[in-house]
């Protein structure tokens, strides 16, 4: 294992975990509004679920980052380090993006279901209309 390989591993871990933490914090901060609506204003339950979602997000993404650390082709130059990092970080960012949109989809679905349940019943018709 060359110094370039160790350098690429270190940079990959630092950048990937930093991106994961940033996305998780953004989801945690901004997802709360959706969850409070989904849980009919129960802020304590929304905060608890929000925290559990962030923990799951960290486990999945940091697990993926560590599984993808190993490389078959060790970089032999500084340019090789950047090429390896761009490939590996690209995959991590795509995984984070997919996880982000899955979270948004889930939050939005929960919010819509809650709004639907809180909606007033439909208005009954007061007359009939016959088409001839």
ABEGO torsion letter per residue (X at the ends): XBAAAAAAAAAAAAAAAAAAAAAAAAAAAAAAAAAAAAAGGBAAAAAAAAAAAAAAAAAAAAAAAAAAABBABBBABAAAAAAAAAAAAAAAAAAAAAAAAAAAAAAAAAAAAAAAAABBBBBBBABBBBBX
